[in-house]
């Protein structure tokens, strides 16, 4: 299997379709929540809406680079989003996450081996492959948090 196919499959597994590692995926955990559950704060944890925005922020930012754009995302802004104040606000965020995820996966599928092992924007950021792999790890980390938060909400 080619590296691009391998990473696209792993992204699909964690973002929208898989069940192999955790028996679930990000989309499955957020798709049927209502906006009040998504924004419910447990202790000092991030909310599910916070984490959904956070992961989508990185997906959208790296997707822009894969489309030939610039790297404009910054960690300090990765939780800055308009408050979720209605079911429509929440559904808009869920839909954005799903669409960005699907488009990101397709872009990774189309990447050449040469591109995968080349520097991501700048040498200091490592390779495209390493950045995509880090996104997978980052998403698993926050998906675990979402699963725990959902248990506390119920």
N, CA, C and O atoms as a DFTB+ gen file, in Angstrom:
616 C
 N C O
     1  1       0.847      -1.179       0.000
     2  2       0.000       0.000       0.000
     3  2       0.889       1.239       0.000
     4  3       1.904       1.294       0.695
     5  1       0.497       2.209      -0.775
     6  2       1.242       3.463      -0.849
     7  2       0.988       4.294       0.406
     8  3      -0.043       4.160       1.066
     9  1       1.949       5.146       0.713
    10  2       1.875       5.973       1.915
    11  2       0.630       6.860       1.920
    12  3      -0.033       6.985       2.949
    13  1       0.309       7.472       0.788
    14  2      -0.876       8.338       0.727
    15  2      -2.154       7.552       0.998
    16  3      -3.049       8.044       1.685
    17  1      -2.247       6.346       0.468
    18  2      -3.422       5.503       0.697
    19  2      -3.508       5.086       2.161
    20  3      -4.584       5.100       2.760
    21  1      -2.374       4.718       2.721
    22  2      -2.327       4.315       4.126
    23  2      -2.811       5.447       5.039
    24  3      -3.655       5.231       5.909
    25  1      -2.274       6.647       4.835
    26  2      -2.661       7.778       5.676
    27  2      -4.111       8.199       5.428
    28  3      -4.814       8.559       6.372
    29  1      -4.561       8.159       4.193
    30  2      -5.962       8.493       3.899
    31  2      -6.895       7.506       4.600
    32  3      -7.929       7.908       5.133
    33  1      -6.548       6.240       4.606
    34  2      -7.360       5.236       5.303
    35  2      -7.374       5.481       6.808
    36  3      -8.416       5.346       7.449
    37  1      -6.229       5.838       7.371
    38  2      -6.176       6.130       8.812
    39  2      -6.998       7.366       9.146
    40  3      -7.682       7.394      10.169
    41  1      -6.940       8.391       8.292
    42  2      -7.742       9.592       8.500
    43  2      -9.235       9.261       8.427
    44  3     -10.021       9.715       9.258
    45  1      -9.608       8.479       7.440
    46  2     -11.008       8.090       7.300
    47  2     -11.466       7.330       8.540
    48  3     -12.580       7.524       9.026
    49  1     -10.598       6.472       9.037
    50  2     -10.896       5.676      10.229
    51  2     -11.158       6.549      11.452
    52  3     -12.123       6.309      12.178
    53  1     -10.335       7.538      11.691
    54  2     -10.490       8.363      12.893
    55  2     -11.531       9.459      12.707
    56  3     -12.243       9.789      13.655
    57  1     -11.636      10.024      11.526
    58  2     -12.553      11.145      11.322
    59  2     -13.997      10.709      11.092
    60  3     -14.901      11.206      11.763
    61  1     -14.229       9.792      10.158
    62  2     -15.616       9.617       9.698
    63  2     -16.143       8.189       9.592
    64  3     -17.361       8.007       9.576
    65  1     -15.300       7.180       9.520
    66  2     -15.852       5.854       9.225
    67  2     -15.354       4.715      10.101
    68  3     -16.024       3.688      10.208
    69  1     -14.232       4.868      10.709
    70  2     -13.601       3.723      11.335
    71  2     -14.167       3.303      12.663
    72  3     -14.898       4.042      13.321
    73  1     -13.810       2.098      13.038
    74  2     -14.162       1.553      14.336
    75  2     -13.064       0.646      14.860
    76  3     -13.262      -0.033      15.867
    77  1     -11.922       0.618      14.211
    78  2     -10.913      -0.370      14.514
    79  2     -10.267      -0.183      15.878
    80  3     -10.273      -1.120      16.676
    81  1      -9.720       0.965      16.178
    82  2      -8.971       1.151      17.415
    83  2      -9.888       1.373      18.613
    84  3      -9.782       0.661      19.611
    85  1     -10.774       2.338      18.526
    86  2     -11.636       2.687      19.657
    87  2     -13.060       2.154      19.512
    88  3     -13.876       2.321      20.418
    89  1     -13.359       1.527      18.407
    90  2     -14.719       1.071      18.175
    91  2     -15.645       2.205      17.781
    92  3     -16.867       2.054      17.817
    93  1     -15.073       3.338      17.404
    94  2     -15.859       4.505      17.032
    95  2     -14.985       5.456      16.232
    96  3     -13.821       5.161      15.957
    97  1     -15.548       6.597      15.859
    98  2     -14.792       7.629      15.172
    99  2     -15.342       8.985      15.609
   100  3     -16.362       9.053      16.296
   101  1     -14.674      10.049      15.217
   102  2     -15.042      11.397      15.661
   103  2     -16.474      11.750      15.238
   104  3     -17.276      12.205      16.054
   105  1     -16.781      11.538      13.974
   106  2     -18.109      11.878      13.456
   107  2     -19.195      11.154      14.245
   108  3     -20.193      11.761      14.633
   109  1     -19.005       9.881      14.478
   110  2     -20.002       9.086      15.203
   111  2     -20.267       9.643      16.603
   112  3     -21.387       9.566      17.107
   113  1     -19.246      10.194      17.213
   114  2     -19.394      10.721      18.568
   115  2     -20.086      12.072      18.623
   116  3     -20.660      12.428      19.652
   117  1     -20.040      12.832      17.532
   118  2     -20.639      14.176      17.568
   119  2     -21.943      14.291      16.796
   120  3     -22.720      15.212      17.047
   121  1     -22.200      13.398      15.881
   122  2     -23.302      13.564      14.927
   123  2     -24.683      13.578      15.596
   124  3     -25.578      14.286      15.133
   125  1     -24.865      12.827      16.650
   126  2     -26.190      12.740      17.269
   127  2     -26.314      13.527      18.567
   128  3     -27.307      13.383      19.281
   129  1     -25.339      14.342      18.877
   130  2     -25.444      15.194      20.063
   131  2     -26.273      16.423      19.744
   132  3     -26.258      16.918      18.617
   133  1     -26.992      16.912      20.735
   134  2     -27.656      18.193      20.522
   135  2     -26.729      19.306      21.031
   136  3     -25.720      19.037      21.684
   137  1     -27.077      20.520      20.730
   138  2     -26.180      21.643      21.030
   139  2     -25.979      21.832      22.526
   140  3     -24.923      22.305      22.946
   141  1     -26.955      21.479      23.326
   142  2     -26.793      21.641      24.779
   143  2     -25.804      20.627      25.333
   144  3     -25.009      20.950      26.216
   145  1     -25.850      19.406      24.822
   146  2     -24.851      18.407      25.233
   147  2     -23.461      18.823      24.756
   148  3     -22.481      18.713      25.494
   149  1     -23.389      19.300      23.518
   150  2     -22.099      19.672      22.934
   151  2     -21.436      20.833      23.667
   152  3     -20.211      20.953      23.668
   153  1     -22.241      21.680      24.285
   154  2     -21.688      22.860      24.967
   155  2     -21.687      22.720      26.483
   156  3     -21.279      23.637      27.195
   157  1     -22.144      21.571      26.977
   158  2     -22.191      21.376      28.429
   159  2     -20.779      21.282      28.994
   160  3     -19.963      20.485      28.529
   161  1     -20.504      22.093      29.989
   162  2     -19.180      22.116      30.609
   163  2     -19.167      21.161      31.804
   164  3     -20.041      21.214      32.670
   165  1     -18.178      20.306      31.831
   166  2     -17.946      19.386      32.940
   167  2     -16.653      19.825      33.616
   168  3     -15.583      19.805      33.007
   169  1     -16.764      20.219      34.876
   170  2     -15.606      20.712      35.622
   171  2     -14.888      21.774      34.786
   172  3     -15.518      22.698      34.272
   173  1     -13.580      21.636      34.657
   174  2     -12.834      22.620      33.861
   175  2     -12.381      22.036      32.518
   176  3     -11.438      22.536      31.905
   177  1     -13.057      20.977      32.067
   178  2     -12.734      20.359      30.782
   179  2     -13.213      21.255      29.637
   180  3     -14.109      22.081      29.810
   181  1     -12.607      21.075      28.486
   182  2     -13.166      21.669      27.276
   183  2     -14.507      21.006      26.993
   184  3     -14.733      19.867      27.400
   185  1     -15.385      21.700      26.308
   186  2     -16.647      21.088      25.899
   187  2     -16.414      20.281      24.617
   188  3     -15.372      20.397      23.972
   189  1     -17.393      19.477      24.271
   190  2     -17.315      18.724      23.018
   191  2     -17.298      19.690      21.839
   192  3     -16.609      19.444      20.849
   193  1     -18.041      20.775      21.932
   194  2     -18.011      21.789      20.866
   195  2     -16.614      22.403      20.754
   196  3     -16.111      22.613      19.650
   197  1     -15.989      22.690      21.902
   198  2     -14.622      23.227      21.886
   199  2     -13.685      22.288      21.132
   200  3     -12.910      22.721      20.279
   201  1     -13.766      21.009      21.453
   202  2     -12.860      20.025      20.858
   203  2     -13.167      19.788      19.381
   204  3     -12.261      19.545      18.583
   205  1     -14.434      19.859      19.027
   206  2     -14.806      19.705      17.618
   207  2     -14.254      20.862      16.804
   208  3     -13.674      20.656      15.739
   209  1     -14.432      22.074      17.300
   210  2     -13.872      23.228      16.598
   211  2     -12.347      23.104      16.507
   212  3     -11.767      23.327      15.444
   213  1     -11.710      22.752      17.605
   214  2     -10.258      22.649      17.692
   215  2      -9.702      21.694      16.627
   216  3      -8.759      22.037      15.914
   217  1     -10.277      20.520      16.527
   218  2      -9.798      19.550      15.533
   219  2     -10.094      20.049      14.123
   220  3      -9.246      19.933      13.239
   221  1     -11.279      20.600      13.902
   222  2     -11.594      21.102      12.572
   223  2     -10.705      22.280      12.179
   224  3     -10.384      22.453      11.003
   225  1     -10.314      23.077      13.148
   226  2      -9.416      24.209      12.891
   227  2      -8.130      23.712      12.228
   228  3      -7.658      24.300      11.255
   229  1      -7.572      22.628      12.761
   230  2      -6.339      22.079      12.187
   231  2      -6.594      21.391      10.853
   232  3      -5.796      21.521       9.925
   233  1      -7.695      20.662      10.751
   234  2      -8.020      20.018       9.473
   235  2      -8.143      21.081       8.383
   236  3      -7.540      20.954       7.317
   237  1      -8.918      22.120       8.647
   238  2      -9.135      23.174       7.641
   239  2      -7.840      23.914       7.312
   240  3      -7.595      24.262       6.157
   241  1      -7.019      24.150       8.324
   242  2      -5.768      24.868       8.100
   243  2      -4.769      24.088       7.264
   244  3      -4.132      24.646       6.370
   245  1      -4.630      22.802       7.549
   246  2      -3.703      21.967       6.776
   247  2      -4.292      21.677       5.398
   248  3      -3.558      21.582       4.415
   249  1      -5.605      21.538       5.325
   250  2      -6.275      21.339       4.033
   251  2      -5.965      22.500       3.092
   252  3      -5.729      22.298       1.901
   253  1      -5.969      23.702       3.631
   254  2      -5.652      24.877       2.817
   255  2      -4.247      24.762       2.218
   256  3      -4.030      25.127       1.063
   257  1      -3.312      24.263       2.995
   258  2      -1.941      24.067       2.494
   259  2      -1.936      23.009       1.391
   260  3      -1.279      23.189       0.365
   261  1      -2.664      21.906       1.595
   262  2      -2.712      20.850       0.591
   263  2      -3.339      21.335      -0.711
   264  3      -3.065      20.792      -1.781
   265  1      -4.186      22.367      -0.613
   266  2      -4.811      22.948      -1.796
   267  2      -3.924      24.009      -2.450
   268  3      -4.315      24.627      -3.440
   269  1      -2.730      24.215      -1.893
   270  2      -1.792      25.166      -2.470
   271  2      -1.749      26.503      -1.766
   272  3      -1.048      27.411      -2.213
   273  1      -2.483      26.646      -0.674
   274  2      -2.525      27.911       0.055
   275  2      -1.422      28.010       1.105
   276  3      -0.502      27.195       1.152
   277  1      -1.544      29.010       1.923
   278  2      -0.551      29.273       2.958
   279  2      -0.974      28.660       4.288
   280  3      -2.148      28.361       4.506
   281  1      -0.005      28.480       5.160
   282  2      -0.265      27.980       6.513
   283  2      -0.560      29.180       7.401
   284  3       0.345      29.915       7.794
   285  1      -1.833      29.366       7.710
   286  2      -2.257      30.541       8.469
   287  2      -2.725      30.219       9.881
   288  3      -3.006      31.132      10.657
   289  1      -2.814      28.952      10.227
   290  2      -3.319      28.583      11.551
   291  2      -2.236      28.771      12.609
   292  3      -1.042      28.635      12.342
   293  1      -2.693      29.088      13.808
   294  2      -1.804      29.275      14.955
   295  2      -2.446      28.628      16.170
   296  3      -3.651      28.762      16.385
   297  1      -1.657      27.934      16.957
   298  2      -2.182      27.241      18.131
   299  2      -3.015      28.157      19.022
   300  3      -4.044      27.739      19.552
   301  1      -2.581      29.392      19.187
   302  2      -3.265      30.296      20.118
   303  2      -4.697      30.618      19.684
   304  3      -5.485      31.116      20.488
   305  1      -5.041      30.341      18.425
   306  2      -6.395      30.609      17.936
   307  2      -7.238      29.336      17.789
   308  3      -8.373      29.399      17.317
   309  1      -6.706      28.216      18.177
   310  2      -7.355      26.936      17.878
   311  2      -8.598      26.632      18.718
   312  3      -9.251      25.609      18.512
   313  1      -8.923      27.511      19.655
   314  2     -10.172      27.375      20.407
   315  2     -11.031      28.628      20.293
   316  3     -12.022      28.768      21.010
   317  1     -10.661      29.537      19.400
   318  2     -11.395      30.799      19.234
   319  2     -12.486      30.647      18.176
   320  3     -12.209      30.621      16.977
   321  1     -13.699      30.549      18.630
   322  2     -14.813      30.436      17.695
   323  2     -16.046      31.094      18.304
   324  3     -16.139      31.249      19.522
   325  1     -16.988      31.477      17.453
   326  2     -18.210      32.105      17.973
   327  2     -18.960      31.114      18.857
   328  3     -18.971      29.916      18.576
   329  1     -19.574      31.597      19.904
   330  2     -20.284      30.675      20.804
   331  2     -21.402      29.916      20.083
   332  3     -22.069      30.451      19.198
   333  1     -21.581      28.686      20.478
   334  2     -22.681      27.871      19.978
   335  2     -23.898      28.230      20.831
   336  3     -23.928      27.955      22.031
   337  1     -24.895      28.842      20.203
   338  2     -26.063      29.309      20.953
   339  2     -27.370      28.700      20.474
   340  3     -28.446      29.075      20.939
   341  1     -27.272      27.764      19.545
   342  2     -28.485      27.127      19.029
   343  2     -28.121      25.787      18.393
   344  3     -26.953      25.473      18.164
   345  1     -29.155      25.023      18.123
   346  2     -28.958      23.748      17.428
   347  2     -28.361      23.989      16.046
   348  3     -27.522      23.214      15.588
   349  1     -28.788      25.052      15.385
   350  2     -28.262      25.352      14.050
   351  2     -26.766      25.668      14.101
   352  3     -26.011      25.228      13.234
   353  1     -26.339      26.422      15.103
   354  2     -24.903      26.709      15.261
   355  2     -24.110      25.412      15.395
   356  3     -23.066      25.240      14.765
   357  1     -24.617      24.511      16.216
   358  2     -23.927      23.231      16.436
   359  2     -23.920      22.404      15.152
   360  3     -22.884      21.853      14.779
   361  1     -25.059      22.314      14.477
   362  2     -25.116      21.530      13.243
   363  2     -24.191      22.113      12.172
   364  3     -23.591      21.370      11.396
   365  1     -24.081      23.423      12.132
   366  2     -23.147      24.046      11.186
   367  2     -21.709      23.610      11.469
   368  3     -20.951      23.330      10.540
   369  1     -21.333      23.551      12.746
   370  2     -19.981      23.113      13.103
   371  2     -19.781      21.634      12.769
   372  3     -18.742      21.259      12.226
   373  1     -20.754      20.805      13.085
   374  2     -20.658      19.372      12.766
   375  2     -20.535      19.183      11.258
   376  3     -19.693      18.414      10.795
   377  1     -21.359      19.872      10.501
   378  2     -21.315      19.756       9.036
   379  2     -19.978      20.238       8.473
   380  3     -19.441      19.639       7.542
   381  1     -19.451      21.304       9.029
   382  2     -18.148      21.814       8.589
   383  2     -17.056      20.792       8.875
   384  3     -16.196      20.537       8.032
   385  1     -17.097      20.208      10.074
   386  2     -16.123      19.170      10.421
   387  2     -16.199      18.017       9.410
   388  3     -15.175      17.577       8.887
   389  1     -17.404      17.537       9.143
   390  2     -17.569      16.400       8.232
   391  2     -17.085      16.728       6.821
   392  3     -16.374      15.933       6.207
   393  1     -17.468      17.888       6.311
   394  2     -17.056      18.283       4.964
   395  2     -15.544      18.482       4.893
   396  3     -14.897      17.975       3.977
   397  1     -14.978      19.211       5.848
   398  2     -13.532      19.428       5.852
   399  2     -12.785      18.098       5.947
   400  3     -11.763      17.910       5.287
   401  1     -13.285      17.188       6.755
   402  2     -12.643      15.876       6.906
   403  2     -12.632      15.113       5.592
   404  3     -11.601      14.585       5.176
   405  1     -13.793      15.061       4.940
   406  2     -13.892      14.331       3.675
   407  2     -12.987      14.941       2.608
   408  3     -12.312      14.217       1.877
   409  1     -12.971      16.257       2.519
   410  2     -12.114      16.926       1.530
   411  2     -10.637      16.708       1.852
   412  3      -9.828      16.497       0.948
   413  1     -10.289      16.757       3.120
   414  2      -8.909      16.537       3.537
   415  2      -8.450      15.125       3.159
   416  3      -7.354      14.939       2.632
   417  1      -9.292      14.148       3.432
   418  2      -8.961      12.757       3.100
   419  2      -8.725      12.613       1.601
   420  3      -7.771      11.955       1.186
   421  1      -9.578      13.215       0.793
   422  2      -9.423      13.138      -0.667
   423  2      -8.115      13.782      -1.124
   424  3      -7.450      13.264      -2.021
   425  1      -7.748      14.895      -0.520
   426  2      -6.485      15.558      -0.875
   427  2      -5.288      14.674      -0.516
   428  3      -4.327      14.588      -1.281
   429  1      -5.346      14.030       0.626
   430  2      -4.254      13.131       1.030
   431  2      -4.172      11.949       0.070
   432  3      -3.075      11.539      -0.310
   433  1      -5.302      11.402      -0.322
   434  2      -5.331      10.281      -1.277
   435  2      -4.610      10.622      -2.572
   436  3      -3.966       9.768      -3.180
   437  1      -4.724      11.878      -2.986
   438  2      -4.157      12.303      -4.269
   439  2      -2.685      12.716      -4.185
   440  3      -2.067      13.003      -5.210
   441  1      -2.129      12.748      -2.994
   442  2      -0.738      13.202      -2.847
   443  2       0.249      12.185      -3.406
   444  3       0.057      10.976      -3.279
   445  1       1.289      12.689      -4.017
   446  2       2.348      11.812      -4.527
   447  2       3.283      11.416      -3.382
   448  3       3.329      12.067      -2.339
   449  1       4.007      10.357      -3.603
   450  2       4.994       9.893      -2.615
   451  2       6.045      10.981      -2.368
   452  3       6.472      11.200      -1.235
   453  1       6.450      11.649      -3.435
   454  2       7.443      12.717      -3.316
   455  2       6.928      13.852      -2.426
   456  3       7.657      14.380      -1.585
   457  1       5.679      14.209      -2.623
   458  2       5.084      15.273      -1.811
   459  2       5.000      14.839      -0.345
   460  3       5.283      15.628       0.557
   461  1       4.619      13.607      -0.116
   462  2       4.483      13.080       1.249
   463  2       5.776      13.224       2.046
   464  3       5.745      13.544       3.235
   465  1       6.895      12.990       1.401
   466  2       8.168      13.010       2.134
   467  2       8.893      14.359       2.032
   468  3      10.004      14.518       2.538
   469  1       8.248      15.322       1.371
   470  2       8.872      16.649       1.266
   471  2       8.513      17.493       2.492
   472  3       7.614      17.151       3.261
   473  1       9.236      18.598       2.652
   474  2       9.011      19.492       3.789
   475  2       7.622      20.108       3.730
   476  3       7.161      20.541       2.673
   477  1       6.970      20.140       4.872
   478  2       5.654      20.762       5.009
   479  2       5.858      22.253       5.250
   480  3       6.268      22.653       6.340
   481  1       5.580      23.068       4.256
   482  2       5.690      24.526       4.287
   483  2       7.129      24.977       4.528
   484  3       7.672      25.749       3.738
   485  1       7.743      24.512       5.595
   486  2       9.103      24.893       5.974
   487  2       9.747      23.693       6.657
   488  3       9.066      22.909       7.318
   489  1      11.031      23.554       6.499
   490  2      11.744      22.407       7.057
   491  2      11.503      22.231       8.561
   492  3      11.481      21.105       9.058
   493  1      11.324      23.331       9.278
   494  2      11.125      23.261      10.728
   495  2       9.865      22.479      11.115
   496  3       9.764      22.001      12.244
   497  1       8.902      22.344      10.193
   498  2       7.653      21.644      10.484
   499  2       7.701      20.157      10.133
   500  3       6.714      19.449      10.332
   501  1       8.815      19.679       9.623
   502  2       8.899      18.280       9.225
   503  2       8.241      18.053       7.872
   504  3       8.029      18.994       7.108
   505  1       7.927      16.818       7.589
   506  2       7.364      16.445       6.288
   507  2       5.833      16.488       6.317
   508  3       5.212      16.558       7.377
   509  1       5.255      16.446       5.130
   510  2       3.810      16.329       5.019
   511  2       3.341      15.074       5.748
   512  3       2.362      15.109       6.493
   513  1       4.038      13.978       5.531
   514  2       3.679      12.719       6.159
   515  2       3.650      12.857       7.679
   516  3       2.700      12.408       8.320
   517  1       4.656      13.457       8.249
   518  2       4.729      13.608       9.704
   519  2       3.595      14.481      10.223
   520  3       3.031      14.194      11.279
   521  1       3.257      15.529       9.504
   522  2       2.169      16.402       9.921
   523  2       0.818      15.702       9.850
   524  3      -0.018      15.880      10.736
   525  1       0.601      14.922       8.826
   526  2      -0.651      14.173       8.711
   527  2      -0.732      13.122       9.811
   528  3      -1.785      12.938      10.420
   529  1       0.361      12.442      10.063
   530  2       0.411      11.455      11.137
   531  2       0.144      12.108      12.500
   532  3      -0.559      11.542      13.337
   533  1       0.705      13.290      12.712
   534  2       0.474      14.014      13.965
   535  2      -1.002      14.403      14.101
   536  3      -1.542      14.397      15.208
   537  1      -1.653      14.739      12.994
   538  2      -3.086      15.056      13.048
   539  2      -3.892      13.841      13.490
   540  3      -4.855      13.969      14.246
   541  1      -3.504      12.678      13.023
   542  2      -4.192      11.451      13.432
   543  2      -4.031      11.245      14.935
   544  3      -5.011      10.989      15.635
   545  1      -2.803      11.355      15.432
   546  2      -2.550      11.184      16.864
   547  2      -3.307      12.225      17.685
   548  3      -3.906      11.897      18.709
   549  1      -3.279      13.461      17.241
   550  2      -3.951      14.558      17.922
   551  2      -5.464      14.299      17.996
   552  3      -6.091      14.545      19.026
   553  1      -6.031      13.807      16.913
   554  2      -7.463      13.528      16.877
   555  2      -7.826      12.380      17.808
   556  3      -8.849      12.443      18.489
   557  1      -7.008      11.331      17.850
   558  2      -7.268      10.223      18.784
   559  2      -7.269      10.733      20.225
   560  3      -8.120      10.340      21.024
   561  1      -6.337      11.590      20.549
   562  2      -6.248      12.150      21.900
   563  2      -7.554      12.864      22.267
   564  3      -8.125      12.610      23.328
   565  1      -8.018      13.745      21.400
   566  2      -9.226      14.506      21.697
   567  2     -10.497      13.659      21.562
   568  3     -11.484      13.929      22.247
   569  1     -10.492      12.658      20.707
   570  2     -11.630      11.751      20.632
   571  2     -11.788      11.008      21.962
   572  3     -12.906      10.810      22.438
   573  1     -10.687      10.608      22.546
   574  2     -10.746       9.976      23.863
   575  2     -11.368      10.899      24.895
   576  3     -12.163      10.463      25.728
   577  1     -11.009      12.166      24.842
   578  2     -11.607      13.133      25.756
   579  2     -13.110      13.252      25.537
   580  3     -13.877      13.311      26.498
   581  1     -13.530      13.288      24.285
   582  2     -14.947      13.403      23.981
   583  2     -15.714      12.200      24.539
   584  3     -16.794      12.354      25.110
   585  1     -15.159      11.030      24.371
   586  2     -15.805       9.819      24.898
   587  2     -15.977       9.921      26.406
   588  3     -17.037       9.588      26.936
   589  1     -14.950      10.376      27.092
   590  2     -15.040      10.536      28.560
   591  2     -16.031      11.615      28.952
   592  3     -16.797      11.433      29.898
   593  1     -16.031      12.726      28.250
   594  2     -16.974      13.817      28.543
   595  2     -18.412      13.318      28.344
   596  3     -19.285      13.607      29.163
   597  1     -18.660      12.577      27.270
   598  2     -20.003      12.060      27.034
   599  2     -20.452      11.150      28.171
   600  3     -21.624      11.163      28.549
   601  1     -19.544      10.372      28.712
   602  2     -19.894       9.505      29.845
   603  2     -20.277      10.342      31.060
   604  3     -21.196       9.991      31.800
   605  1     -19.577      11.437      31.261
   606  2     -19.886      12.317      32.392
   607  2     -21.212      13.047      32.180
   608  3     -21.946      13.283      33.140
   609  1     -21.521      13.402      30.948
   610  2     -22.775      14.093      30.652
   611  2     -23.963      13.173      30.953
   612  3     -24.977      13.617      31.492
   613  1     -23.835      11.917      30.610
   614  2     -24.927      10.956      30.831
   615  2     -24.952      10.578      32.284
   616  3     -25.792       9.779      32.700
